[in-house]
Amino acid sequence: MAYTDEHINDCEFFLGKGYKEIHLYLDQYTKEFPIALYLDYHRTFLHNDYGLAIIGNVYKEEGYKAGLIHIFRDYMECPIQFLPKDIVLQRARKAVMYYNNYTGG
């Protein structure tokens, strides 16, 4: 689980902008489902194509990429800045597929 600051740093590194509002949006359900109790259950709501569609409608392509980077970082659970940008965005789709089917179990 990456903290908001880590997501911001990743996006600044890959996209040149932090997109804090996108990271707060994607992780908004951690308030109702604290990680200490529910682990990554909060990801079942917006860490998927549904959440990315909303972000893409509001923030367009760059915001969509920020969402992908956020989801990929959570999926990898380790720093990703050592990877090339095109690999991150490509492999992020695999992370989205995982969360599309994830039920919190």
N, C-alpha and C positions, 0 to 999 in steps of 0.2 A: 504494500500500500504506500503509494507516494503521497507526500504532503503537498498542499497547494503550491508552496514555494518551489518544490521540485518540478511540478508540472509547468509552472511559469518559466523556470530556467530552461527546461527542455524546449518550450516553444520559442523563447528568445533565441536559443541556440539555432534551432532549425528554421524558424520563420521570421526572426527579427522583431517579434512582438510577443509579449507574455500572455495575453488573452486571459487575464485573471477571472473575468466574468464567466467565461466558458467553463473553467475548472470548477468554480463555485456552483455553477448550474449543474454540471454532471454529478457532483458529489453532494448535492443538496439533501439527499435522503440519509446521509450519515447523521443528521440531527434526530430523525425519527428512529433510525436503526443504528445505534452506536457500534462502531467497529469492535470495541472491547466485548460486546455481547453478541453481535450478529455477524462478525467477521466481514466478508465482502458482500453480504446480502444487498446492500444499497446499490450495488452495480447492476442488479437485475432490472432496474427501472429505466435508466438512461444510457448505460454503457452498451449500446446496441444501435441497430439501424434506425430505430425510432428516435432516439436521442440525437443521433447524427443528422437526421432529416430536419429536425427542429432547428438545430444549430446552423445547418446549411441554409435554411430559409432566412434566418436572421442575419448571419454573419458571412454568408456566401462561401466561396471556395476556400479562402484562407482560414476562416473560422471552422469549416468542416475539417480541414487538415489539422487544426489545433485539437479538435475533438478526437481525431484518429490518434494523434500523438499521445494524448492523455490516456486513452483506452489501452494503447499499446504499452505504455509505461506501467500501468496497473497490471496488465497481463504478464509482463516480463518480471515485475517486482524487483528490478535492478536498474541501474543507470543505463541509458540508451544513447548517450551522446557520442559514444565511440563508434556507432554505426553510421553508415552513409544515409543521408536524408531519403534517397529513393528506396532504400531497403526498409527503412522505418515505415514509410507510408505504404509500401507493398505488403509488408508483413503485418501491418496494423489491421488489414482486412481479415486476417486469420483470427486475430484477437476479437474483432467484432463478431465474427461467426461463432466463436466460442461463447461470447456473452449473449448472443441472440438465443442460444439454446440453454443458457445457464438458469437454474431454478433456485440457486442459493443453498444447495445441499452439500 
